[in-house]
Amino acid sequence: MIKFFQWIYTIYSVLFFYVLMLIFGLFILIPLMISPKGDKISFFFIRLWASSWSFASGIRYEVHGLEHIDRSKPYIYIFNHRSFIDAPMIPMSIPQEVRAIGKKRAFQNPGFWNCNWKVGRVVDRSDAESRRISLEKLVKFLNQGSSIVVAPEGTRNDTNEPLLPFQKGAFRLSIETGIPILPMAVIGADRIMKRGSLLLSPGKVKVYFSSPITPPPLSDEAVNDFAEKCRNRLEAMIVAHE
């Protein structure tokens, strides 16, 4: 009987997710199509979508460490990816207008919050040209003062380990641009949508921000060492708060 009601809740929540995306989609995209400075208007509607869906679905967010974020500076946010609930979690937690980078398959989901290349950046990791174009686009975002958000594990972590091995792109980008990495540990998202299940449950997601990590000077070993340093910091945050 409990599972029956959970299915009803899940169907309601998913349908409401897509209905809100249809309602707010044009309001999110049109300001960015008109002007690159339309971020604030677009992200107002992104947050309105995320907050409306989360409230209606009984999902709450508790955010710690906002004092580490200087809203006037760009960052490369990295987070642990354990649930598809990350889509509304990101705009609800980060107090800046951010651009996202994600693999091609994730952006093929029409409900994903960054539903256009103007809001996020799609990467086909099997295509070197796609990786190059994506990197150039992200450098442009950062140079314009926009922050970006990356899941450096590259895919959802469905294991019992705190983190999967990291892809190195975000850390190379940080070193080349001088933009700090800002780790954010997401706790509890995988309890709202458990591993191996399609069912959703209401609940609370806790997000913890660390102090920014300044990139080192470029060297032969800099990218690998910096990626390992950032991974260790994020793993320690996850272990401390789970």
Disulfide bonds with the S-S distance in Angstrom:
none
